Amino acid sequence: MANGEYSVCQFFQDDTHEYVRRYVDEGEAIRALRHYTDNVATRMGVVKRVIITDGGDCVVVEWIHGEGIVWPPKKDA
């Protein structure tokens, strides 16, 4: 049984979406993000966006096809 606070959702080019992880810990959420942003479907453009949300349903990480991670924004060096 999952007991973390993070969920991972992928969005497709046809405007549908799918939760690929629910209520997992931070490590599992990051592993899922890496997997779902680096596979055949993403390289083909089928997956357009992947997000990690926290227990309050706030987006803590957002990846967009062709742009990479856009949230949180990169800090200037």
Residue pairs with C-beta under 8 A, 6 or more apart in sequence:
2 21
2 22
2 23
2 24
3 23
3 25
4 23
4 24
4 25
4 26
4 28
4 29
5 23
5 25
5 54
5 55
6 21
6 23
6 24
6 25
6 26
6 28
6 29
6 52
6 53
6 54
6 55
6 60
7 19
7 21
7 22
7 23
7 24
7 29
7 52
7 53
8 19
8 20
8 21
8 24
8 29
8 32
8 33
8 36
8 50
8 51
8 52
8 53
9 17
9 18
9 19
9 20
9 50
9 51
9 53
10 17
10 18
10 20
10 36
10 47
10 49
10 50
11 17
11 47
11 48
11 49
11 50
11 51
12 18
12 46
12 47
12 48
13 45
13 46
13 47
13 48
20 32
20 36
21 28
21 29
21 32
24 32
29 52
29 61
30 52
30 61
33 50
33 52
33 61
33 63
36 42
36 47
36 50
37 47
37 50
37 63
39 47
41 47
42 65
45 65
47 65
48 64
48 65
49 62
49 63
49 64
49 65
50 62
50 63
51 59
51 61
51 62
51 63
52 59
52 60
52 61
52 62
53 59
53 60
54 60
59 71
60 71
60 72
61 69
61 71
61 72
62 69
62 70
62 71
63 69
63 70
64 70
